[in-house]
Amino acid sequence: MPFRILDRVLRLALYTNALMIYLVSHAIRTVIIATLACALLRQVGYFGGVLLLIRLLCLQRRRWKS
């Protein structure tokens, strides 16, 4: 999946989550905190995925060399 599409889908999920939290709680502070927490989890997940791909690539190269 191209990065642009992935980024748009993840942003849409983040905005939808913020809207739902606002509709339930009617508190801007709660929306901001929850949105920042979700954005942080998104970044951690993306970074972890990149590290996993790098690790798998290194393991694959080791198998090719031996």
mmCIF file as Biopython writes it, N, C-alpha, C and O atoms, coordinates in Angstrom:
data_model
#
loop_
_atom_site.group_PDB
_atom_site.id
_atom_site.type_symbol
_atom_site.label_atom_id
_atom_site.label_alt_id
_atom_site.label_comp_id
_atom_site.label_asym_id
_atom_site.label_entity_id
_atom_site.label_seq_id
_atom_site.pdbx_PDB_ins_code
_atom_site.Cartn_x
_atom_site.Cartn_y
_atom_site.Cartn_z
_atom_site.occupancy
_atom_site.B_iso_or_equiv
_atom_site.auth_seq_id
_atom_site.auth_asym_id
_atom_site.pdbx_PDB_model_num
ATOM 1   N N  . MET A ? 1  ? 0.851   -1.172  0.000  1.0 0.0 1  A 1 
ATOM 2   C CA . MET A ? 1  ? 0.000   0.000   0.000  1.0 0.0 1  A 1 
ATOM 3   C C  . MET A ? 1  ? 0.899   1.238   0.000  1.0 0.0 1  A 1 
ATOM 4   O O  . MET A ? 1  ? 1.796   1.343   0.837  1.0 0.0 1  A 1 
ATOM 5   N N  . PRO A ? 2  ? 0.677   2.162   -0.912 1.0 0.0 2  A 1 
ATOM 6   C CA . PRO A ? 2  ? 1.481   3.388   -0.942 1.0 0.0 2  A 1 
ATOM 7   C C  . PRO A ? 2  ? 1.312   4.195   0.344  1.0 0.0 2  A 1 
ATOM 8   O O  . PRO A ? 2  ? 0.268   4.156   0.994  1.0 0.0 2  A 1 
ATOM 9   N N  . PHE A ? 3  ? 2.369   4.925   0.687  1.0 0.0 3  A 1 
ATOM 10  C CA . PHE A ? 3  ? 2.372   5.680   1.941  1.0 0.0 3  A 1 
ATOM 11  C C  . PHE A ? 3  ? 1.260   6.719   1.989  1.0 0.0 3  A 1 
ATOM 12  O O  . PHE A ? 3  ? 0.657   6.925   3.042  1.0 0.0 3  A 1 
ATOM 13  N N  . ARG A ? 4  ? 0.978   7.372   0.874  1.0 0.0 4  A 1 
ATOM 14  C CA . ARG A ? 4  ? -0.066  8.407   0.872  1.0 0.0 4  A 1 
ATOM 15  C C  . ARG A ? 4  ? -1.428  7.839   1.251  1.0 0.0 4  A 1 
ATOM 16  O O  . ARG A ? 4  ? -2.166  8.445   2.027  1.0 0.0 4  A 1 
ATOM 17  N N  . ILE A ? 5  ? -1.751  6.688   0.707  1.0 0.0 5  A 1 
ATOM 18  C CA . ILE A ? 5  ? -3.039  6.066   1.015  1.0 0.0 5  A 1 
ATOM 19  C C  . ILE A ? 5  ? -3.070  5.635   2.477  1.0 0.0 5  A 1 
ATOM 20  O O  . ILE A ? 5  ? -4.059  5.862   3.174  1.0 0.0 5  A 1 
ATOM 21  N N  . LEU A ? 6  ? -1.990  5.015   2.940  1.0 0.0 6  A 1 
ATOM 22  C CA . LEU A ? 6  ? -1.911  4.596   4.334  1.0 0.0 6  A 1 
ATOM 23  C C  . LEU A ? 6  ? -2.053  5.790   5.267  1.0 0.0 6  A 1 
ATOM 24  O O  . LEU A ? 6  ? -2.771  5.720   6.264  1.0 0.0 6  A 1 
ATOM 25  N N  . ASP A ? 7  ? -1.378  6.875   4.951  1.0 0.0 7  A 1 
ATOM 26  C CA . ASP A ? 7  ? -1.449  8.073   5.783  1.0 0.0 7  A 1 
ATOM 27  C C  . ASP A ? 7  ? -2.865  8.637   5.815  1.0 0.0 7  A 1 
ATOM 28  O O  . ASP A ? 7  ? -3.346  9.039   6.875  1.0 0.0 7  A 1 
ATOM 29  N N  . ARG A ? 8  ? -3.526  8.671   4.683  1.0 0.0 8  A 1 
ATOM 30  C CA . ARG A ? 8  ? -4.905  9.184   4.638  1.0 0.0 8  A 1 
ATOM 31  C C  . ARG A ? 8  ? -5.856  8.315   5.450  1.0 0.0 8  A 1 
ATOM 32  O O  . ARG A ? 8  ? -6.720  8.831   6.159  1.0 0.0 8  A 1 
ATOM 33  N N  . VAL A ? 9  ? -5.700  7.012   5.349  1.0 0.0 9  A 1 
ATOM 34  C CA . VAL A ? 9  ? -6.572  6.102   6.095  1.0 0.0 9  A 1 
ATOM 35  C C  . VAL A ? 9  ? -6.347  6.260   7.594  1.0 0.0 9  A 1 
ATOM 36  O O  . VAL A ? 9  ? -7.306  6.293   8.366  1.0 0.0 9  A 1 
ATOM 37  N N  . LEU A ? 10 ? -5.097  6.357   8.007  1.0 0.0 10 A 1 
ATOM 38  C CA . LEU A ? 10 ? -4.808  6.510   9.431  1.0 0.0 10 A 1 
ATOM 39  C C  . LEU A ? 10 ? -5.275  7.863   9.958  1.0 0.0 10 A 1 
ATOM 40  O O  . LEU A ? 10 ? -5.747  7.956   11.091 1.0 0.0 10 A 1 
ATOM 41  N N  . ARG A ? 11 ? -5.149  8.908   9.151  1.0 0.0 11 A 1 
ATOM 42  C CA . ARG A ? 11 ? -5.665  10.219  9.566  1.0 0.0 11 A 1 
ATOM 43  C C  . ARG A ? 11 ? -7.183  10.194  9.684  1.0 0.0 11 A 1 
ATOM 44  O O  . ARG A ? 11 ? -7.746  10.752  10.625 1.0 0.0 11 A 1 
ATOM 45  N N  . LEU A ? 12 ? -7.834  9.554   8.741  1.0 0.0 12 A 1 
ATOM 46  C CA . LEU A ? 12 ? -9.288  9.445   8.795  1.0 0.0 12 A 1 
ATOM 47  C C  . LEU A ? 12 ? -9.726  8.722   10.066 1.0 0.0 12 A 1 
ATOM 48  O O  . LEU A ? 12 ? -10.696 9.125   10.708 1.0 0.0 12 A 1 
ATOM 49  N N  . ALA A ? 13 ? -9.018  7.664   10.428 1.0 0.0 13 A 1 
ATOM 50  C CA . ALA A ? 13 ? -9.338  6.942   11.660 1.0 0.0 13 A 1 
ATOM 51  C C  . ALA A ? 13 ? -9.113  7.827   12.882 1.0 0.0 13 A 1 
ATOM 52  O O  . ALA A ? 13 ? -9.893  7.785   13.833 1.0 0.0 13 A 1 
ATOM 53  N N  . LEU A ? 14 ? -8.059  8.620   12.858 1.0 0.0 14 A 1 
ATOM 54  C CA . LEU A ? 14 ? -7.763  9.521   13.974 1.0 0.0 14 A 1 
ATOM 55  C C  . LEU A ? 14 ? -8.834  10.593  14.109 1.0 0.0 14 A 1 
ATOM 56  O O  . LEU A ? 14 ? -9.287  10.878  15.218 1.0 0.0 14 A 1 
ATOM 57  N N  . TYR A ? 15 ? -9.241  11.185  13.006 1.0 0.0 15 A 1 
ATOM 58  C CA . TYR A ? 15 ? -10.274 12.224  13.037 1.0 0.0 15 A 1 
ATOM 59  C C  . TYR A ? 15 ? -11.631 11.649  13.443 1.0 0.0 15 A 1 
ATOM 60  O O  . TYR A ? 15 ? -12.386 12.283  14.180 1.0 0.0 15 A 1 
ATOM 61  N N  . THR A ? 16 ? -11.930 10.455  12.959 1.0 0.0 16 A 1 
ATOM 62  C CA . THR A ? 16 ? -13.187 9.810   13.329 1.0 0.0 16 A 1 
ATOM 63  C C  . THR A ? 16 ? -13.213 9.509   14.823 1.0 0.0 16 A 1 
ATOM 64  O O  . THR A ? 16 ? -14.231 9.697   15.488 1.0 0.0 16 A 1 
ATOM 65  N N  . ASN A ? 17 ? -12.089 9.045   15.336 1.0 0.0 17 A 1 
ATOM 66  C CA . ASN A ? 17 ? -11.982 8.771   16.764 1.0 0.0 17 A 1 
ATOM 67  C C  . ASN A ? 17 ? -12.186 10.053  17.569 1.0 0.0 17 A 1 
ATOM 68  O O  . ASN A ? 17 ? -12.893 10.043  18.576 1.0 0.0 17 A 1 
ATOM 69  N N  . ALA A ? 18 ? -11.578 11.147  17.138 1.0 0.0 18 A 1 
ATOM 70  C CA . ALA A ? 18 ? -11.736 12.420  17.842 1.0 0.0 18 A 1 
ATOM 71  C C  . ALA A ? 18 ? -13.189 12.886  17.812 1.0 0.0 18 A 1 
ATOM 72  O O  . ALA A ? 18 ? -13.706 13.369  18.819 1.0 0.0 18 A 1 
ATOM 73  N N  . LEU A ? 19 ? -13.840 12.746  16.681 1.0 0.0 19 A 1 
ATOM 74  C CA . LEU A ? 19 ? -15.242 13.147  16.573 1.0 0.0 19 A 1 
ATOM 75  C C  . LEU A ? 19 ? -16.136 12.308  17.482 1.0 0.0 19 A 1 
ATOM 76  O O  . LEU A ? 19 ? -17.022 12.842  18.150 1.0 0.0 19 A 1 
ATOM 77  N N  . MET A ? 20 ? -15.906 11.005  17.508 1.0 0.0 20 A 1 
ATOM 78  C CA . MET A ? 20 ? -16.715 10.134  18.363 1.0 0.0 20 A 1 
ATOM 79  C C  . MET A ? 20 ? -16.505 10.458  19.842 1.0 0.0 20 A 1 
ATOM 80  O O  . MET A ? 20 ? -17.459 10.468  20.619 1.0 0.0 20 A 1 
ATOM 81  N N  . ILE A ? 21 ? -15.270 10.720  20.225 1.0 0.0 21 A 1 
ATOM 82  C CA . ILE A ? 21 ? -15.003 11.074  21.624 1.0 0.0 21 A 1 
ATOM 83  C C  . ILE A ? 21 ? -15.696 12.380  21.976 1.0 0.0 21 A 1 
ATOM 84  O O  . ILE A ? 21 ? -16.243 12.519  23.070 1.0 0.0 21 A 1 
ATOM 85  N N  . TYR A ? 22 ? -15.677 13.336  21.058 1.0 0.0 22 A 1 
ATOM 86  C CA . TYR A ? 22 ? -16.353 14.606  21.330 1.0 0.0 22 A 1 
ATOM 87  C C  . TYR A ? 22 ? -17.866 14.424  21.442 1.0 0.0 22 A 1 
ATOM 88  O O  . TYR A ? 22 ? -18.502 15.021  22.311 1.0 0.0 22 A 1 
ATOM 89  N N  . LEU A ? 23 ? -18.436 13.607  20.572 1.0 0.0 23 A 1 
ATOM 90  C CA . LEU A ? 23 ? -19.883 13.382  20.620 1.0 0.0 23 A 1 
ATOM 91  C C  . LEU A ? 23 ? -20.308 12.681  21.909 1.0 0.0 23 A 1 
ATOM 92  O O  . LEU A ? 23 ? -21.418 12.896  22.396 1.0 0.0 23 A 1 
ATOM 93  N N  . VAL A ? 24 ? -19.434 11.846  22.459 1.0 0.0 24 A 1 
ATOM 94  C CA . VAL A ? 24 ? -19.764 11.127  23.691 1.0 0.0 24 A 1 
ATOM 95  C C  . VAL A ? 24 ? -19.528 11.994  24.923 1.0 0.0 24 A 1 
ATOM 96  O O  . VAL A ? 24 ? -20.372 12.043  25.817 1.0 0.0 24 A 1 
ATOM 97  N N  . SER A ? 25 ? -18.378 12.681  24.977 1.0 0.0 25 A 1 
ATOM 98  C CA . SER A ? 25 ? -18.001 13.372  26.215 1.0 0.0 25 A 1 
ATOM 99  C C  . SER A ? 25 ? -18.299 14.867  26.220 1.0 0.0 25 A 1 
ATOM 100 O O  . SER A ? 25 ? -18.448 15.448  27.294 1.0 0.0 25 A 1 
ATOM 101 N N  . HIS A ? 26 ? -18.392 15.504  25.065 1.0 0.0 26 A 1 
ATOM 102 C CA . HIS A ? 26 ? -18.592 16.954  24.949 1.0 0.0 26 A 1 
ATOM 103 C C  . HIS A ? 26 ? -17.515 17.743  25.694 1.0 0.0 26 A 1 
ATOM 104 O O  . HIS A ? 26 ? -17.781 18.820  26.227 1.0 0.0 26 A 1 
ATOM 105 N N  . ALA A ? 27 ? -16.303 17.196  25.727 1.0 0.0 27 A 1 
ATOM 106 C CA . ALA A ? 27 ? -15.202 17.867  26.412 1.0 0.0 27 A 1 
ATOM 107 C C  . ALA A ? 27 ? -14.008 17.954  25.464 1.0 0.0 27 A 1 
ATOM 108 O O  . ALA A ? 27 ? -13.473 16.939  25.019 1.0 0.0 27 A 1 
ATOM 109 N N  . ILE A ? 28 ? -13.607 19.176  25.170 1.0 0.0 28 A 1 
ATOM 110 C CA . ILE A ? 28 ? -12.491 19.390  24.243 1.0 0.0 28 A 1 
ATOM 111 C C  . ILE A ? 28 ? -11.190 18.842  24.829 1.0 0.0 28 A 1 
ATOM 112 O O  . ILE A ? 28 ? -10.378 18.267  24.104 1.0 0.0 28 A 1 
ATOM 113 N N  . ARG A ? 29 ? -10.990 19.016  26.129 1.0 0.0 29 A 1 
ATOM 114 C CA . ARG A ? 29 ? -9.756  18.527  26.766 1.0 0.0 29 A 1 
ATOM 115 C C  . ARG A ? 29 ? -9.622  17.015  26.589 1.0 0.0 29 A 1 
ATOM 116 O O  . ARG A ? 29 ? -8.538  16.521  26.277 1.0 0.0 29 A 1 
ATOM 117 N N  . THR A ? 30 ? -10.695 16.293  26.783 1.0 0.0 30 A 1 
ATOM 118 C CA . THR A ? 30 ? -10.679 14.838  26.600 1.0 0.0 30 A 1 
ATOM 119 C C  . THR A ? 30 ? -10.376 14.475  25.151 1.0 0.0 30 A 1 
ATOM 120 O O  . THR A ? 30 ? -9.644  13.521  24.886 1.0 0.0 30 A 1 
ATOM 121 N N  . VAL A ? 31 ? -10.932 15.226  24.226 1.0 0.0 31 A 1 
ATOM 122 C CA . VAL A ? 31 ? -10.685 14.969  22.803 1.0 0.0 31 A 1 
ATOM 123 C C  . VAL A ? 31 ? -9.212  15.181  22.478 1.0 0.0 31 A 1 
ATOM 124 O O  . VAL A ? 31 ? -8.604  14.369  21.780 1.0 0.0 31 A 1 
ATOM 125 N N  . ILE A ? 32 ? -8.640  16.265  22.981 1.0 0.0 32 A 1 
ATOM 126 C CA . ILE A ? 32 ? -7.235  16.567  22.698 1.0 0.0 32 A 1 
ATOM 127 C C  . ILE A ? 32 ? -6.329  15.491  23.280 1.0 0.0 32 A 1 
ATOM 128 O O  . ILE A ? 32 ? -5.421  15.014  22.600 1.0 0.0 32 A 1 
ATOM 129 N N  . ILE A ? 33 ? -6.563  15.108  24.523 1.0 0.0 33 A 1 
ATOM 130 C CA . ILE A ? 33 ? -5.724  14.092  25.164 1.0 0.0 33 A 1 
ATOM 131 C C  . ILE A ? 33 ? -5.846  12.753  24.446 1.0 0.0 33 A 1 
ATOM 132 O O  . ILE A ? 33 ? -4.839  12.098  24.177 1.0 0.0 33 A 1 
ATOM 133 N N  . ALA A ? 34 ? -7.061  12.346  24.137 1.0 0.0 34 A 1 
ATOM 134 C CA . ALA A ? 34 ? -7.260  11.063  23.461 1.0 0.0 34 A 1 
ATOM 135 C C  . ALA A ? 34 ? -6.675  11.076  22.051 1.0 0.0 34 A 1 
ATOM 136 O O  . ALA A ? 34 ? -6.109  10.077  21.605 1.0 0.0 34 A 1 
ATOM 137 N N  . THR A ? 35 ? -6.807  12.194  21.351 1.0 0.0 35 A 1 
ATOM 138 C CA . THR A ? 35 ? -6.266  12.294  19.995 1.0 0.0 35 A 1 
ATOM 139 C C  . THR A ? 35 ? -4.740  12.254  20.017 1.0 0.0 35 A 1 
ATOM 140 O O  . THR A ? 35 ? -4.120  11.603  19.176 1.0 0.0 35 A 1 
ATOM 141 N N  . LEU A ? 36 ? -4.143  12.942  20.969 1.0 0.0 36 A 1 
ATOM 142 C CA . LEU A ? 36 ? -2.684  12.891  21.090 1.0 0.0 36 A 1 
ATOM 143 C C  . LEU A ? 36 ? -2.208  11.491  21.457 1.0 0.0 36 A 1 
ATOM 144 O O  . LEU A ? 36 ? -1.183  11.032  20.952 1.0 0.0 36 A 1 
ATOM 145 N N  . ALA A ? 37 ? -2.939  10.814  22.327 1.0 0.0 37 A 1 
ATOM 146 C CA . ALA A ? 37 ? -2.574  9.442   22.689 1.0 0.0 37 A 1 
ATOM 147 C C  . ALA A ? 37 ? -2.676  8.515   21.479 1.0 0.0 37 A 1 
ATOM 148 O O  . ALA A ? 37 ? -1.799  7.680   21.256 1.0 0.0 37 A 1 
ATOM 149 N N  . CYS A ? 38 ? -3.735  8.662   20.708 1.0 0.0 38 A 1 
ATOM 150 C CA . CYS A ? 38 ? -3.897  7.830   19.501 1.0 0.0 38 A 1 
ATOM 151 C C  . CYS A ? 38 ? -2.820  8.138   18.465 1.0 0.0 38 A 1 
ATOM 152 O O  . CYS A ? 38 ? -2.307  7.230   17.811 1.0 0.0 38 A 1 
ATOM 153 N N  . ALA A ? 39 ? -2.479  9.411   18.317 1.0 0.0 39 A 1 
ATOM 154 C CA . ALA A ? 39 ? -1.428  9.785   17.371 1.0 0.0 39 A 1 
ATOM 155 C C  . ALA A ? 39 ? -0.082  9.214   17.809 1.0 0.0 39 A 1 
ATOM 156 O O  . ALA A ? 39 ? 0.710   8.769   16.978 1.0 0.0 39 A 1 
ATOM 157 N N  . LEU A ? 40 ? 0.172   9.228   19.114 1.0 0.0 40 A 1 
ATOM 158 C CA . LEU A ? 40 ? 1.417   8.655   19.625 1.0 0.0 40 A 1 
ATOM 159 C C  . LEU A ? 40 ? 1.460   7.152   19.376 1.0 0.0 40 A 1 
ATOM 160 O O  . LEU A ? 40 ? 2.486   6.623   18.948 1.0 0.0 40 A 1 
ATOM 161 N N  . LEU A ? 41 ? 0.363   6.469   19.640 1.0 0.0 41 A 1 
ATOM 162 C CA . LEU A ? 41 ? 0.311   5.029   19.369 1.0 0.0 41 A 1 
ATOM 163 C C  . LEU A ? 41 ? 0.485   4.732   17.884 1.0 0.0 41 A 1 
ATOM 164 O O  . LEU A ? 41 ? 1.104   3.733   17.517 1.0 0.0 41 A 1 
ATOM 165 N N  . ARG A ? 42 ? -0.051  5.584   17.043 1.0 0.0 42 A 1 
ATOM 166 C CA . ARG A ? 42 ? 0.112   5.426   15.594 1.0 0.0 42 A 1 
ATOM 167 C C  . ARG A ? 42 ? 1.588   5.527   15.214 1.0 0.0 42 A 1 
ATOM 168 O O  . ARG A ? 42 ? 2.084   4.719   14.429 1.0 0.0 42 A 1 
ATOM 169 N N  . GLN A ? 43 ? 2.282   6.506   15.761 1.0 0.0 43 A 1 
ATOM 170 C CA . GLN A ? 43 ? 3.694   6.685   15.444 1.0 0.0 43 A 1 
ATOM 171 C C  . GLN A ? 43 ? 4.536   5.524   15.965 1.0 0.0 43 A 1 
ATOM 172 O O  . GLN A ? 43 ? 5.450   5.062   15.282 1.0 0.0 43 A 1 
ATOM 173 N N  . VAL A ? 44 ? 4.230   5.054   17.172 1.0 0.0 44 A 1 
ATOM 174 C CA . VAL A ? 44 ? 4.961   3.920   17.739 1.0 0.0 44 A 1 
ATOM 175 C C  . VAL A ? 44 ? 4.740   2.675   16.884 1.0 0.0 44 A 1 
ATOM 176 O O  . VAL A ? 44 ? 5.683   1.936   16.603 1.0 0.0 44 A 1 
ATOM 177 N N  . GLY A ? 45 ? 3.505   2.446   16.473 1.0 0.0 45 A 1 
ATOM 178 C CA . GLY A ? 45 ? 3.211   1.296   15.623 1.0 0.0 45 A 1 
ATOM 179 C C  . GLY A ? 45 ? 3.898   1.375   14.271 1.0 0.0 45 A 1 
ATOM 180 O O  . GLY A ? 45 ? 4.415   0.375   13.774 1.0 0.0 45 A 1 
ATOM 181 N N  . TYR A ? 46 ? 3.906   2.559   13.678 1.0 0.0 46 A 1 
ATOM 182 C CA . TYR A ? 46 ? 4.556   2.731   12.380 1.0 0.0 46 A 1 
ATOM 183 C C  . TYR A ? 46 ? 6.066   2.521   12.507 1.0 0.0 46 A 1 
ATOM 184 O O  . TYR A ? 46 ? 6.677   1.856   11.670 1.0 0.0 46 A 1 
ATOM 185 N N  . PHE A ? 47 ? 6.662   3.089   13.555 1.0 0.0 47 A 1 
ATOM 186 C CA . PHE A ? 47 ? 8.099   2.938   13.783 1.0 0.0 47 A 1 
ATOM 187 C C  . PHE A ? 47 ? 8.450   1.475   14.039 1.0 0.0 47 A 1 
ATOM 188 O O  . PHE A ? 47 ? 9.453   0.973   13.530 1.0 0.0 47 A 1 
ATOM 189 N N  . GLY A ? 48 ? 7.623   0.796   14.828 1.0 0.0 48 A 1 
ATOM 190 C CA . GLY A ? 48 ? 7.848   -0.627  15.077 1.0 0.0 48 A 1 
ATOM 191 C C  . GLY A ? 48 ? 7.739   -1.455  13.807 1.0 0.0 48 A 1 
ATOM 192 O O  . GLY A ? 48 ? 8.503   -2.400  13.612 1.0 0.0 48 A 1 
ATOM 193 N N  . GLY A ? 49 ? 6.797   -1.106  12.946 1.0 0.0 49 A 1 
ATOM 194 C CA . GLY A ? 49 ? 6.659   -1.808  11.675 1.0 0.0 49 A 1 
ATOM 195 C C  . GLY A ? 49 ? 7.872   -1.629  10.780 1.0 0.0 49 A 1 
ATOM 196 O O  . GLY A ? 49 ? 8.311   -2.569  10.117 1.0 0.0 49 A 1 
ATOM 197 N N  . VAL A ? 50 ? 8.410   -0.417  10.764 1.0 0.0 50 A 1 
ATOM 198 C CA . VAL A ? 50 ? 9.610   -0.155  9.969  1.0 0.0 50 A 1 
ATOM 199 C C  . VAL A ? 50 ? 10.792  -0.948  10.522 1.0 0.0 50 A 1 
ATOM 200 O O  . VAL A ? 50 ? 11.556  -1.540  9.760  1.0 0.0 50 A 1 
ATOM 201 N N  . LEU A ? 51 ? 10.943  -0.961  11.851 1.0 0.0 51 A 1 
ATOM 202 C CA . LEU A ? 51 ? 12.027  -1.746  12.450 1.0 0.0 51 A 1 
ATOM 203 C C  . LEU A ? 51 ? 11.874  -3.234  12.149 1.0 0.0 51 A 1 
ATOM 204 O O  . LEU A ? 51 ? 12.865  -3.919  11.896 1.0 0.0 51 A 1 
ATOM 205 N N  . LEU A ? 52 ? 10.654  -3.735  12.174 1.0 0.0 52 A 1 
ATOM 206 C CA . LEU A ? 52 ? 10.415  -5.139  11.855 1.0 0.0 52 A 1 
ATOM 207 C C  . LEU A ? 52 ? 10.795  -5.440  10.405 1.0 0.0 52 A 1 
ATOM 208 O O  . LEU A ? 52 ? 11.418  -6.466  10.130 1.0 0.0 52 A 1 
ATOM 209 N N  . LEU A ? 53 ? 10.430  -4.565  9.488  1.0 0.0 53 A 1 
ATOM 210 C CA . LEU A ? 53 ? 10.791  -4.778  8.083  1.0 0.0 53 A 1 
ATOM 211 C C  . LEU A ? 53 ? 12.299  -4.761  7.881  1.0 0.0 53 A 1 
ATOM 212 O O  . LEU A ? 53 ? 12.830  -5.554  7.103  1.0 0.0 53 A 1 
ATOM 213 N N  . ILE A ? 54 ? 12.995  -3.862  8.574  1.0 0.0 54 A 1 
ATOM 214 C CA . ILE A ? 54 ? 14.456  -3.808  8.469  1.0 0.0 54 A 1 
ATOM 215 C C  . ILE A ? 54 ? 15.067  -5.096  9.004  1.0 0.0 54 A 1 
ATOM 216 O O  . ILE A ? 54 ? 15.985  -5.649  8.401  1.0 0.0 54 A 1 
ATOM 217 N N  . ARG A ? 55 ? 14.557  -5.573  10.138 1.0 0.0 55 A 1 
ATOM 218 C CA . ARG A ? 55 ? 15.086  -6.805  10.721 1.0 0.0 55 A 1 
ATOM 219 C C  . ARG A ? 55 ? 14.856  -7.993  9.787  1.0 0.0 55 A 1 
ATOM 220 O O  . ARG A ? 55 ? 15.752  -8.814  9.588  1.0 0.0 55 A 1 
ATOM 221 N N  . LEU A ? 56 ? 13.663  -8.082  9.220  1.0 0.0 56 A 1 
ATOM 222 C CA . LEU A ? 56 ? 13.372  -9.187  8.305  1.0 0.0 56 A 1 
ATOM 223 C C  . LEU A ? 56 ? 14.244  -9.125  7.057  1.0 0.0 56 A 1 
ATOM 224 O O  . LEU A ? 56 ? 14.667  -10.159 6.540  1.0 0.0 56 A 1 
ATOM 225 N N  . LEU A ? 57 ? 14.512  -7.922  6.574  1.0 0.0 57 A 1 
ATOM 226 C CA . LEU A ? 57 ? 15.383  -7.772  5.415  1.0 0.0 57 A 1 
ATOM 227 C C  . LEU A ? 57 ? 16.801  -8.228  5.736  1.0 0.0 57 A 1 
ATOM 228 O O  . LEU A ? 57 ? 17.441  -8.888  4.917  1.0 0.0 57 A 1 
ATOM 229 N N  . CYS A ? 58 ? 17.293  -7.881  6.918  1.0 0.0 58 A 1 
ATOM 230 C CA . CYS A ? 58 ? 18.637  -8.310  7.319  1.0 0.0 58 A 1 
ATOM 231 C C  . CYS A ? 58 ? 18.712  -9.827  7.452  1.0 0.0 58 A 1 
ATOM 232 O O  . CYS A ? 58 ? 19.693  -10.437 7.026  1.0 0.0 58 A 1 
ATOM 233 N N  . LEU A ? 59 ? 17.692  -10.440 8.033  1.0 0.0 59 A 1 
ATOM 234 C CA . LEU A ? 59 ? 17.676  -11.900 8.158  1.0 0.0 59 A 1 
ATOM 235 C C  . LEU A ? 59 ? 17.625  -12.571 6.789  1.0 0.0 59 A 1 
ATOM 236 O O  . LEU A ? 59 ? 18.255  -13.607 6.575  1.0 0.0 59 A 1 
ATOM 237 N N  . GLN A ? 60 ? 16.884  -11.987 5.877  1.0 0.0 60 A 1 
ATOM 238 C CA . GLN A ? 60 ? 16.782  -12.548 4.533  1.0 0.0 60 A 1 
ATOM 239 C C  . GLN A ? 60 ? 18.125  -12.447 3.804  1.0 0.0 60 A 1 
ATOM 240 O O  . GLN A ? 60 ? 18.514  -13.368 3.086  1.0 0.0 60 A 1 
ATOM 241 N N  . ARG A ? 61 ? 18.819  -11.345 3.986  1.0 0.0 61 A 1 
ATOM 242 C CA . ARG A ? 61 ? 20.129  -11.199 3.344  1.0 0.0 61 A 1 
ATOM 243 C C  . ARG A ? 61 ? 21.134  -12.190 3.903  1.0 0.0 61 A 1 
ATOM 244 O O  . ARG A ? 61 ? 21.975  -12.697 3.161  1.0 0.0 61 A 1 
ATOM 245 N N  . ARG A ? 62 ? 21.064  -12.479 5.201  1.0 0.0 62 A 1 
ATOM 246 C CA . ARG A ? 62 ? 21.965  -13.468 5.796  1.0 0.0 62 A 1 
ATOM 247 C C  . ARG A ? 62 ? 21.735  -14.841 5.180  1.0 0.0 62 A 1 
ATOM 248 O O  . ARG A ? 62 ? 22.688  -15.578 4.926  1.0 0.0 62 A 1 
ATOM 249 N N  . ARG A ? 63 ? 20.479  -15.184 4.941  1.0 0.0 63 A 1 
ATOM 250 C CA . ARG A ? 63 ? 20.174  -16.483 4.341  1.0 0.0 63 A 1 
ATOM 251 C C  . ARG A ? 63 ? 20.694  -16.563 2.916  1.0 0.0 63 A 1 
ATOM 252 O O  . ARG A ? 63 ? 21.158  -17.620 2.489  1.0 0.0 63 A 1 
ATOM 253 N N  . TRP A ? 64 ? 20.624  -15.471 2.177  1.0 0.0 64 A 1 
ATOM 254 C CA . TRP A ? 64 ? 21.113  -15.470 0.801  1.0 0.0 64 A 1 
ATOM 255 C C  . TRP A ? 64 ? 22.628  -15.624 0.750  1.0 0.0 64 A 1 
ATOM 256 O O  . TRP A ? 64 ? 23.158  -16.270 -0.155 1.0 0.0 64 A 1 
ATOM 257 N N  . LYS A ? 65 ? 23.328  -15.033 1.718  1.0 0.0 65 A 1 
ATOM 258 C CA . LYS A ? 65 ? 24.790  -15.088 1.711  1.0 0.0 65 A 1 
ATOM 259 C C  . LYS A ? 65 ? 25.307  -16.467 2.094  1.0 0.0 65 A 1 
ATOM 260 O O  . LYS A ? 65 ? 26.376  -16.871 1.638  1.0 0.0 65 A 1 
ATOM 261 N N  . SER A ? 66 ? 24.569  -17.191 2.919  1.0 0.0 66 A 1 
ATOM 262 C CA . SER A ? 66 ? 25.068  -18.493 3.371  1.0 0.0 66 A 1 
ATOM 263 C C  . SER A ? 66 ? 24.575  -19.638 2.529  1.0 0.0 66 A 1 
ATOM 264 O O  . SER A ? 66 ? 24.916  -20.790 2.794  1.0 0.0 66 A 1 
#
